[in-house]
Amino acid sequence: MTRTLILIRHAKSDWDDPRLTDHQRALNPRGRRAAPRIGAWLAREGLRPEEALVSDATRTQETWHLIADRLPDAPAPRLIPALYHASPDTMLRHLRDASAPVVAMVAHNPGTAALARMLAKTPPAHPDFGRYPTAATTVLGFDAEDWRDIAPGTGQVRAFVTPRDLPDPA
């Protein structure tokens, strides 16, 4: 059996309201346009997460909801406070608790980029992989029976995209 991880950095957030904490910041207009692009791309590619592990920050929740709106039968997010600005080790620990074969994880940088680099056997040639801009998405496949069996350097990168690579969804 294989496992598929769809690892997503939240879309572009808004910095305009100084009264909000970092945790409360929502998406800006660019972010609200970018997230549906990722969702439409996942749907076109037949990538259908069955479980969604999402940081409890406002911007990650909003990113997931805009992506999920484009996916048939998208799962409700499992909000995980520990994913807020998590290290790659913390993210991996929570991923290992997942049960579905296809999991989406929506979190923050630098942890998301670091986890993608940690898990990838070979990084993609995409010029933005190292930078991992907002809403960047890596799809990794693992030859594993259980998420507890995955290890650093064992993920096959099946795709890496950024919103700029994709057209506006119809």
GROMACS elastic network, one bead per residue, 0.5 to 0.9 nm:
[ bonds ]
;  ai    aj funct       b0    kb
    1   101     6  0.83581   500
    1   142     6  0.87767   500
    1   143     6  0.65183   500
    1   144     6  0.60686   500
    1   145     6  0.53231   500
    1   146     6  0.84391   500
    2   101     6  0.69327   500
    2   102     6  0.87973   500
    2   141     6  0.68551   500
    2   142     6  0.55592   500
    2   144     6  0.53279   500
    2   145     6  0.64667   500
    2   146     6  0.84086   500
    3   100     6  0.81691   500
    3   102     6  0.59561   500
    3   103     6  0.80485   500
    3   140     6  0.82796   500
    3   141     6  0.57746   500
    3   142     6  0.50584   500
    3   143     6  0.65081   500
    3   144     6  0.61627   500
    3   145     6  0.73823   500
    3   146     6  0.74705   500
    3   147     6  0.71818   500
    3   150     6  0.88664   500
    4    47     6  0.89125   500
    4    49     6  0.84639   500
    4   101     6  0.62299   500
    4   103     6  0.62946   500
    4   104     6  0.84618   500
    4   139     6  0.69236   500
    4   140     6  0.56652   500
    4   142     6  0.62936   500
    4   155     6  0.89170   500
    5    49     6  0.83775   500
    5    95     6  0.88216   500
    5   101     6  0.83951   500
    5   102     6  0.60121   500
    5   103     6  0.50654   500
    5   104     6  0.58931   500
    5   105     6  0.74045   500
    5   138     6  0.78827   500
    5   139     6  0.56813   500
    5   140     6  0.51443   500
    5   141     6  0.64713   500
    5   142     6  0.81865   500
    5   155     6  0.89195   500
    6    47     6  0.83536   500
    6    49     6  0.76188   500
    6   102     6  0.76086   500
    6   103     6  0.60958   500
    6   105     6  0.62400   500
    6   106     6  0.84939   500
    6   137     6  0.67142   500
    6   138     6  0.58250   500
    6   140     6  0.65534   500
    6   141     6  0.89635   500
    7   103     6  0.83432   500
    7   104     6  0.59071   500
    7   105     6  0.50492   500
    7   106     6  0.63625   500
    7   107     6  0.81078   500
    7   112     6  0.71876   500
    7   113     6  0.89665   500
    7   115     6  0.86460   500
    7   116     6  0.73234   500
    7   136     6  0.82410   500
    7   137     6  0.54963   500
    7   138     6  0.51724   500
    7   139     6  0.63287   500
    7   140     6  0.78779   500
    8    11     6  0.86329   500
    8    64     6  0.89880   500
    8   104     6  0.72896   500
    8   105     6  0.59863   500
    8   107     6  0.65585   500
    8   108     6  0.83420   500
    8   112     6  0.72583   500
    8   134     6  0.84786   500
    8   135     6  0.59792   500
    8   136     6  0.58599   500
    8   138     6  0.66779   500
    8   139     6  0.88275   500
    9    60     6  0.79718   500
    9    63     6  0.87675   500
    9   105     6  0.83392   500
    9   106     6  0.57003   500
    9   107     6  0.53137   500
    9   108     6  0.54356   500
    9   109     6  0.67605   500
    9   112     6  0.61513   500
    9   113     6  0.79351   500
    9   132     6  0.76081   500
    9   133     6  0.75111   500
    9   134     6  0.56498   500
    9   136     6  0.56149   500
    9   137     6  0.66361   500
   10    13     6  0.80238   500
   10    27     6  0.87003   500
   10    31     6  0.82853   500
   10    35     6  0.80907   500
   10    59     6  0.64299   500
   10    60     6  0.50759   500
   10    61     6  0.84372   500
   10    62     6  0.84356   500
   10    63     6  0.57145   500
   10    64     6  0.80026   500
   10   106     6  0.61242   500
   10   107     6  0.59572   500
   10   108     6  0.61942   500
   10   109     6  0.85443   500
   10   134     6  0.57758   500
   10   135     6  0.50261   500
   10   136     6  0.79004   500
   11    27     6  0.66865   500
   11    28     6  0.84673   500
   11    30     6  0.80333   500
   11    32     6  0.73789   500
   11    33     6  0.88516   500
   11    34     6  0.64876   500
   11    35     6  0.60359   500
   11    59     6  0.72063   500
   11    60     6  0.75022   500
   11    62     6  0.85881   500
   11    63     6  0.58885   500
   11   133     6  0.85077   500
   11   136     6  0.79844   500
   11   163     6  0.89531   500
   12    26     6  0.86554   500
   12    27     6  0.57230   500
   12    28     6  0.61281   500
   12    29     6  0.81895   500
   12    30     6  0.63452   500
   12    32     6  0.78339   500
   12    34     6  0.79139   500
   12    35     6  0.88709   500
   12    59     6  0.81024   500
   12    63     6  0.89322   500
   12   133     6  0.86797   500
   12   134     6  0.54108   500
   12   135     6  0.71143   500
   13    25     6  0.64379   500
   13    26     6  0.55872   500
   13    29     6  0.84511   500
   13    30     6  0.82645   500
   13    31     6  0.62621   500
   13    32     6  0.88596   500
   13    59     6  0.63442   500
   13   134     6  0.85830   500
   14    17     6  0.76532   500
   14    25     6  0.61168   500
   14    26     6  0.58357   500
   14    27     6  0.52865   500
   14    29     6  0.81763   500
   14    31     6  0.84581   500
   14    59     6  0.87568   500
   15    18     6  0.71249   500
   15    20     6  0.86053   500
   15    22     6  0.86228   500
   15    25     6  0.70165   500
   15    26     6  0.85199   500
   15    27     6  0.89352   500
   15    28     6  0.81024   500
   16    20     6  0.89655   500
   16    28     6  0.89138   500
   17    20     6  0.58907   500
   17    21     6  0.89885   500
   17    25     6  0.81464   500
   18    21     6  0.76427   500
   20    23     6  0.78220   500
   20    24     6  0.56559   500
   20    25     6  0.61919   500
   21    24     6  0.51907   500
   21    25     6  0.65747   500
   22    25     6  0.54873   500
   22    57     6  0.82489   500
   23    26     6  0.86838   500
   23    56     6  0.81276   500
   23    58     6  0.63771   500
   23    59     6  0.78830   500
   23    84     6  0.79474   500
   24    57     6  0.62471   500
   24    58     6  0.52448   500
   24    59     6  0.74154   500
   25    28     6  0.89914   500
   25    57     6  0.76748   500
   25    58     6  0.59637   500
   25    59     6  0.60103   500
   26    31     6  0.89809   500
   26    57     6  0.84976   500
   26    58     6  0.54646   500
   26    60     6  0.83435   500
   26    61     6  0.89017   500
   26    62     6  0.71236   500
   27    30     6  0.76815   500
   27    31     6  0.52269   500
   27    32     6  0.60628   500
   27    58     6  0.81468   500
   27    59     6  0.54900   500
   27    60     6  0.86465   500
   27    62     6  0.70694   500
   27    63     6  0.76304   500
   28    31     6  0.51993   500
   28    32     6  0.62653   500
   28    33     6  0.88087   500
   29    32     6  0.50237   500
   29    33     6  0.63398   500
   29    34     6  0.86650   500
   30    33     6  0.51790   500
   30    34     6  0.61317   500
   30    35     6  0.88610   500
   31    35     6  0.61820   500
   31    36     6  0.89915   500
   31    59     6  0.89731   500
   31    63     6  0.77529   500
   31   134     6  0.79670   500
   31   135     6  0.77999   500
   32    35     6  0.58671   500
   32    36     6  0.72459   500
   32    62     6  0.83129   500
   32    63     6  0.75834   500
   32    66     6  0.73393   500
   33    36     6  0.61491   500
   33    37     6  0.69688   500
   33    66     6  0.88599   500
   33   163     6  0.86923   500
   33   168     6  0.76744   500
   34    37     6  0.52436   500
   34    38     6  0.67127   500
   34    63     6  0.87260   500
   34    66     6  0.88996   500
   34   134     6  0.86736   500
   34   135     6  0.68334   500
   34   162     6  0.85896   500
   34   163     6  0.53580   500
   34   164     6  0.80342   500
   34   166     6  0.88927   500
   34   168     6  0.81094   500
   35    38     6  0.52430   500
   35    39     6  0.64244   500
   35    40     6  0.87679   500
   35    62     6  0.86672   500
   35    63     6  0.56374   500
   35    64     6  0.76441   500
   35    65     6  0.86114   500
   35    66     6  0.56384   500
   35    67     6  0.54193   500
   35   135     6  0.64845   500
   35   163     6  0.75076   500
   36    40     6  0.59948   500
   36    41     6  0.84084   500
   36    63     6  0.83101   500
   36    65     6  0.89276   500
   36    66     6  0.53287   500
   36    68     6  0.81502   500
   36    69     6  0.74922   500
   36    70     6  0.65094   500
   36   163     6  0.89509   500
   36   168     6  0.80107   500
   36   169     6  0.68387   500
   37    40     6  0.51680   500
   37    41     6  0.61012   500
   37    42     6  0.86001   500
   37    66     6  0.89722   500
   37    67     6  0.75987   500
   37    70     6  0.85720   500
   37   163     6  0.61196   500
   37   164     6  0.89494   500
   37   166     6  0.63953   500
   37   167     6  0.68504   500
   37   168     6  0.58571   500
   37   169     6  0.56627   500
   38    41     6  0.50764   500
   38    42     6  0.61474   500
   38    43     6  0.86408   500
   38    66     6  0.88844   500
   38    67     6  0.62258   500
   38    70     6  0.86117   500
   38   135     6  0.74393   500
   38   136     6  0.83670   500
   38   137     6  0.76847   500
   38   161     6  0.81714   500
   38   162     6  0.77659   500
   38   163     6  0.64082   500
   38   166     6  0.77657   500
   38   169     6  0.89656   500
   39    42     6  0.51259   500
   39    43     6  0.62572   500
   39    44     6  0.86884   500
   39    64     6  0.86734   500
   39    66     6  0.72330   500
   39    68     6  0.62952   500
   39    69     6  0.73159   500
   39    70     6  0.50364   500
   39    71     6  0.62594   500
   39   169     6  0.87837   500
   40    43     6  0.50986   500
   40    44     6  0.61792   500
   40    45     6  0.86036   500
   40    67     6  0.73991   500
   40    69     6  0.88352   500
   40    70     6  0.53706   500
   40    71     6  0.71272   500
   40   168     6  0.87043   500
   40   169     6  0.61164   500
   40   170     6  0.86976   500
   41    44     6  0.50567   500
   41    45     6  0.61008   500
   41    46     6  0.85612   500
   41    47     6  0.85034   500
   41    70     6  0.87487   500
   41   166     6  0.74610   500
   41   167     6  0.89224   500
   41   169     6  0.83566   500
   42    45     6  0.51137   500
   42    46     6  0.61586   500
   42    48     6  0.69532   500
   42    67     6  0.85572   500
   42    70     6  0.83433   500
   42    71     6  0.74696   500
   43    46     6  0.50972   500
   43    47     6  0.59076   500
   43    48     6  0.67915   500
   43    70     6  0.68450   500
   43    71     6  0.55946   500
   43    72     6  0.76264   500
   44    47     6  0.76724   500
   45    48     6  0.86854   500
   47    71     6  0.87951   500
   47   102     6  0.81188   500
   47   139     6  0.88742   500
   48    71     6  0.69716   500
   48    72     6  0.76625   500
   48    73     6  0.81242   500
   48    74     6  0.71809   500
   48   102     6  0.70099   500
   48   103     6  0.84669   500
   48   104     6  0.87558   500
   49    52     6  0.67958   500
   49    71     6  0.87151   500
   49    73     6  0.88647   500
   49    74     6  0.67037   500
   49    75     6  0.71782   500
   49   100     6  0.82046   500
   49   101     6  0.82003   500
   49   103     6  0.50703   500
   49   104     6  0.56761   500
   50    73     6  0.83036   500
   50    74     6  0.68444   500
   50    75     6  0.57971   500
   50   100     6  0.58487   500
   50   101     6  0.72528   500
   50   102     6  0.55278   500
   50   103     6  0.59965   500
   50   104     6  0.78555   500
   51    74     6  0.81219   500
   51    75     6  0.56934   500
   51    76     6  0.75993   500
   51    77     6  0.72111   500
   51    78     6  0.77273   500
   51    98     6  0.75837   500
   51    99     6  0.78208   500
   51   100     6  0.59340   500
   51   101     6  0.83316   500
   51   102     6  0.67028   500
   51   104     6  0.62953   500
   51   105     6  0.85236   500
   52    64     6  0.82148   500
   52    74     6  0.84690   500
   52    75     6  0.63610   500
   52    76     6  0.68547   500
   52    78     6  0.59132   500
   52    79     6  0.83862   500
   52   102     6  0.88786   500
   52   103     6  0.57669   500
   52   105     6  0.57672   500
   52   106     6  0.76564   500
   53    77     6  0.59853   500
   53    78     6  0.50440   500
   53    79     6  0.62606   500
   53    80     6  0.67321   500
   53    83     6  0.84779   500
   53    94     6  0.82032   500
   53    95     6  0.78237   500
   53    98     6  0.82644   500
   53   103     6  0.73832   500
   53   104     6  0.61747   500
   53   106     6  0.64252   500
   53   107     6  0.84831   500
   54    57     6  0.83856   500
   54    60     6  0.64807   500
   54    61     6  0.65927   500
   54    64     6  0.74714   500
   54    77     6  0.60624   500
   54    78     6  0.59514   500
   54    80     6  0.58941   500
   54    81     6  0.83089   500
   54    83     6  0.70263   500
   54    84     6  0.86978   500
   54   104     6  0.80792   500
   54   105     6  0.57111   500
   54   107     6  0.62481   500
   55    58     6  0.83797   500
   55    59     6  0.87800   500
   55    60     6  0.59043   500
   55    61     6  0.69818   500
   55    78     6  0.83785   500
   55    79     6  0.56002   500
   55    80     6  0.50809   500
   55    81     6  0.56158   500
   55    82     6  0.70612   500
   55    84     6  0.51429   500
   55    85     6  0.83571   500
   55    86     6  0.88956   500
   55   105     6  0.82974   500
   55   106     6  0.63928   500
   55   107     6  0.54477   500
   55   108     6  0.80238   500
   56    59     6  0.84595   500
   56    60     6  0.68250   500
   56    61     6  0.64169   500
   56    78     6  0.87272   500
   56    79     6  0.50862   500
   56    80     6  0.57085   500
   56    81     6  0.50989   500
   56    82     6  0.82374   500
   56    83     6  0.74170   500
   56    84     6  0.66613   500
   56   107     6  0.88771   500
   57    60     6  0.55285   500
   57    61     6  0.63570   500
   57    62     6  0.87013   500
   57    79     6  0.87555   500
   57    81     6  0.77118   500
   57    83     6  0.88089   500
   57    84     6  0.64778   500
   57   107     6  0.86493   500
   58    61     6  0.52666   500
   58    62     6  0.61198   500
   58    63     6  0.85608   500
   59    62     6  0.51048   500
   59    63     6  0.60211   500
   59    64     6  0.86418   500
   60    64     6  0.62006   500
   60    65     6  0.86525   500
   60    84     6  0.88792   500
   60   106     6  0.60553   500
   60   107     6  0.62080   500
   60   108     6  0.78625   500
   61    64     6  0.52009   500
   61    65     6  0.62423   500
   61    66     6  0.87244   500
   61    77     6  0.78488   500
   61    79     6  0.80028   500
   61   106     6  0.80767   500
   62    65     6  0.51378   500
   62    66     6  0.62227   500
   62    67     6  0.85900   500
   63    66     6  0.53481   500
   63    67     6  0.62424   500
   63    68     6  0.85463   500
   63   106     6  0.78092   500
   63   135     6  0.80355   500
   64    67     6  0.50581   500
   64    68     6  0.58330   500
   64    69     6  0.84711   500
   64    77     6  0.75297   500
   64   105     6  0.89745   500
   64   106     6  0.69114   500
   65    69     6  0.60746   500
   65    70     6  0.89603   500
   65    76     6  0.86763   500
   65    77     6  0.83855   500
   66    69     6  0.52815   500
   66    70     6  0.71882   500
   67    70     6  0.56383   500
   67    71     6  0.69798   500
   67    74     6  0.88358   500
   68    71     6  0.50697   500
   68    72     6  0.78142   500
   68    73     6  0.82793   500
   68    74     6  0.53594   500
   68    75     6  0.76625   500
   68    76     6  0.84959   500
   69    72     6  0.78737   500
   69    74     6  0.76335   500
   70    74     6  0.83637   500
   70   169     6  0.89588   500
   71    74     6  0.54729   500
   74    77     6  0.88449   500
   75    78     6  0.87333   500
   79    83     6  0.85061   500
   80    83     6  0.56724   500
   80    84     6  0.77564   500
   80    94     6  0.85148   500
   81    84     6  0.57449   500
   82    85     6  0.78012   500
   82    86     6  0.63288   500
   82    90     6  0.74993   500
   82    91     6  0.81528   500
   82    94     6  0.86008   500
   83    87     6  0.80975   500
   83    90     6  0.73303   500
   83    91     6  0.63039   500
   83    94     6  0.82517   500
   83   106     6  0.84145   500
   83   107     6  0.61377   500
   83   108     6  0.77737   500
   83   111     6  0.89023   500
   84   107     6  0.66216   500
   84   108     6  0.67251   500
   85   107     6  0.72563   500
   85   108     6  0.54976   500
   85   109     6  0.68020   500
   85   110     6  0.75226   500
   85   111     6  0.66353   500
   85   112     6  0.88322   500
   86    89     6  0.79560   500
   86    90     6  0.59048   500
   86    91     6  0.62588   500
   86   107     6  0.78420   500
   86   108     6  0.73336   500
   86   109     6  0.83313   500
   86   110     6  0.82848   500
   86   111     6  0.57118   500
   86   112     6  0.82393   500
   87    90     6  0.52605   500
   87    91     6  0.63121   500
   87    92     6  0.86580   500
   87   109     6  0.89230   500
   87   110     6  0.76868   500
   87   112     6  0.80664   500
   87   114     6  0.79473   500
   87   115     6  0.80131   500
   88    92     6  0.60339   500
   88    93     6  0.85286   500
   88   110     6  0.84507   500
   88   112     6  0.67464   500
   88   113     6  0.83517   500
   88   114     6  0.59058   500
   88   116     6  0.84723   500
   88   118     6  0.78363   500
   89    92     6  0.50709   500
   89    93     6  0.61467   500
   89    94     6  0.87683   500
   89   111     6  0.85410   500
   89   115     6  0.76633   500
   90    93     6  0.50540   500
   90    94     6  0.64276   500
   90    95     6  0.86568   500
   90   111     6  0.88385   500
   91    94     6  0.52731   500
   91    95     6  0.61682   500
   91    96     6  0.86827   500
   91   105     6  0.87016   500
   91   107     6  0.86175   500
   91   111     6  0.76387   500
   91   112     6  0.81053   500
   91   115     6  0.74317   500
   92    96     6  0.61283   500
   92    97     6  0.88282   500
   92   115     6  0.74548   500
   92   151     6  0.89859   500
   93    96     6  0.52346   500
   93    97     6  0.68750   500
   93   148     6  0.85596   500
   94    97     6  0.52401   500
   94    98     6  0.70065   500
   95    98     6  0.53063   500
   95    99     6  0.88263   500
   95   103     6  0.82239   500
   95   105     6  0.80410   500
   95   147     6  0.67437   500
   95   148     6  0.81304   500
   96    99     6  0.82018   500
   96   146     6  0.78830   500
   96   149     6  0.78853   500
   96   150     6  0.78019   500
   97   147     6  0.69667   500
   97   148     6  0.71682   500
   98   101     6  0.83997   500
   98   103     6  0.74601   500
   98   146     6  0.85853   500
   98   147     6  0.65078   500
   98   148     6  0.85693   500
   99   102     6  0.87151   500
   99   103     6  0.84244   500
   99   146     6  0.75629   500
   99   147     6  0.72577   500
  100   103     6  0.63268   500
  100   146     6  0.89591   500
  100   147     6  0.87622   500
  101   145     6  0.87464   500
  101   146     6  0.80741   500
  101   147     6  0.82370   500
  105   112     6  0.89380   500
  106   112     6  0.82274   500
  106   135     6  0.89807   500
  107   111     6  0.76970   500
  107   112     6  0.62303   500
  108   111     6  0.60583   500
  108   112     6  0.56477   500
  108   113     6  0.83460   500
  108   134     6  0.87325   500
  109   112     6  0.50850   500
  109   113     6  0.60756   500
  109   114     6  0.78900   500
  109   132     6  0.79040   500
  109   133     6  0.86786   500
  109   134     6  0.85653   500
  110   113     6  0.55966   500
  110   114     6  0.61638   500
  110   115     6  0.86688   500
  110   132     6  0.85881   500
  111   114     6  0.50217   500
  111   115     6  0.59618   500
  111   116     6  0.85408   500
  112   115     6  0.51613   500
  112   116     6  0.62258   500
  112   117     6  0.87003   500
  112   132     6  0.80368   500
  113   116     6  0.51415   500
  113   117     6  0.62731   500
  113   118     6  0.85363   500
  113   129     6  0.77802   500
  113   130     6  0.71762   500
  113   131     6  0.74830   500
  113   132     6  0.56954   500
  113   133     6  0.88823   500
  114   117     6  0.51339   500
  114   118     6  0.59753   500
  114   119     6  0.86135   500
  114   130     6  0.89034   500
  115   119     6  0.60437   500
  115   120     6  0.84250   500
  115   152     6  0.86651   500
  116   119     6  0.53991   500
  116   120     6  0.60146   500
  116   123     6  0.84128   500
  116   129     6  0.87412   500
  116   138     6  0.70351   500
  116   140     6  0.83322   500
  116   155     6  0.88730   500
  117   120     6  0.54222   500
  117   121     6  0.83334   500
  117   122     6  0.84633   500
  117   123     6  0.67588   500
  117   129     6  0.85779   500
  117   130     6  0.80725   500
  117   152     6  0.87034   500
  117   153     6  0.81726   500
  118   121     6  0.81492   500
  118   151     6  0.88012   500
  118   152     6  0.53256   500
  118   153     6  0.60721   500
  118   154     6  0.89295   500
  118   155     6  0.88873   500
  119   122     6  0.88774   500
  119   140     6  0.80385   500
  119   150     6  0.84800   500
  119   151     6  0.68702   500
  119   154     6  0.60071   500
  119   155     6  0.52922   500
  119   156     6  0.83803   500
  119   157     6  0.89888   500
  120   123     6  0.57507   500
  120   124     6  0.85649   500
  120   140     6  0.72207   500
  120   152     6  0.71596   500
  120   153     6  0.50574   500
  120   154     6  0.61780   500
  120   156     6  0.60185   500
  120   157     6  0.61651   500
  121   152     6  0.77846   500
  121   154     6  0.50694   500
  121   155     6  0.53025   500
  121   156     6  0.58825   500
  121   157     6  0.75004   500
  122   153     6  0.76464   500
  122   154     6  0.87998   500
  122   155     6  0.80551   500
  122   156     6  0.70999   500
  122   157     6  0.71091   500
  123   126     6  0.84679   500
  123   129     6  0.76582   500
  123   130     6  0.88424   500
  123   156     6  0.86884   500
  123   157     6  0.69265   500
  124   127     6  0.84073   500
  124   129     6  0.69301   500
  124   157     6  0.66763   500
  124   158     6  0.86740   500
  124   159     6  0.77004   500
  124   160     6  0.69727   500
  125   128     6  0.86459   500
  125   129     6  0.76354   500
  126   129     6  0.56677   500
  126   130     6  0.85309   500
  126   160     6  0.71932   500
  126   161     6  0.81208   500
  127   130     6  0.71630   500
  127   131     6  0.81187   500
  128   131     6  0.51522   500
  128   132     6  0.57314   500
  128   133     6  0.69803   500
  128   136     6  0.84452   500
  128   160     6  0.89822   500
  128   161     6  0.86275   500
  128   162     6  0.79306   500
  129   132     6  0.50810   500
  129   133     6  0.80908   500
  129   136     6  0.81289   500
  129   138     6  0.86153   500
  129   160     6  0.73782   500
  129   161     6  0.85575   500
  130   133     6  0.88112   500
  132   135     6  0.81689   500
  132   136     6  0.57076   500
  132   137     6  0.81904   500
  132   162     6  0.82283   500
  133   136     6  0.54949   500
  133   162     6  0.72130   500
  134   137     6  0.88661   500
  134   162     6  0.77342   500
  134   163     6  0.82841   500
  135   161     6  0.86230   500
  135   162     6  0.62647   500
  135   163     6  0.65102   500
  136   160     6  0.73251   500
  136   161     6  0.57892   500
  136   163     6  0.68176   500
  137   159     6  0.79711   500
  137   160     6  0.56026   500
  137   161     6  0.54273   500
  137   162     6  0.63534   500
  137   163     6  0.87507   500
  138   157     6  0.70498   500
  138   158     6  0.76837   500
  138   159     6  0.57686   500
  138   161     6  0.67231   500
  139   156     6  0.83122   500
  139   157     6  0.59217   500
  139   158     6  0.54028   500
  139   159     6  0.51249   500
  139   160     6  0.63498   500
  139   161     6  0.89141   500
  140   155     6  0.53964   500
  140   156     6  0.53206   500
  140   158     6  0.56310   500
  140   159     6  0.73194   500
  140   160     6  0.89215   500
  141   144     6  0.89906   500
  141   154     6  0.85232   500
  141   155     6  0.54044   500
  141   156     6  0.50286   500
  141   157     6  0.65013   500
  141   158     6  0.66438   500
  142   145     6  0.88785   500
  142   147     6  0.88029   500
  142   150     6  0.68982   500
  142   154     6  0.66079   500
  142   155     6  0.51258   500
  142   156     6  0.64551   500
  143   149     6  0.89367   500
  143   150     6  0.80830   500
  143   154     6  0.81986   500
  143   155     6  0.81082   500
  143   156     6  0.88869   500
  144   147     6  0.69411   500
  144   148     6  0.85078   500
  144   149     6  0.59180   500
  144   150     6  0.64151   500
  145   148     6  0.84594   500
  145   149     6  0.69358   500
  145   150     6  0.88723   500
  146   149     6  0.54392   500
  146   150     6  0.74857   500
  147   150     6  0.56370   500
  148   151     6  0.82794   500
  150   153     6  0.89569   500
  150   154     6  0.69066   500
  150   155     6  0.79865   500
  151   154     6  0.58500   500
  151   155     6  0.80362   500
  152   155     6  0.74681   500
  153   156     6  0.85498   500
  155   158     6  0.89035   500
  157   160     6  0.73689   500
  161   164     6  0.81443   500
  161   165     6  0.62622   500
  161   166     6  0.78336   500
  162   165     6  0.54229   500
  162   166     6  0.71660   500
  163   166     6  0.53241   500
  163   167     6  0.78845   500
  163   168     6  0.87573   500
  164   167     6  0.75938   500
  166   169     6  0.84585   500
  167   170     6  0.87829   500
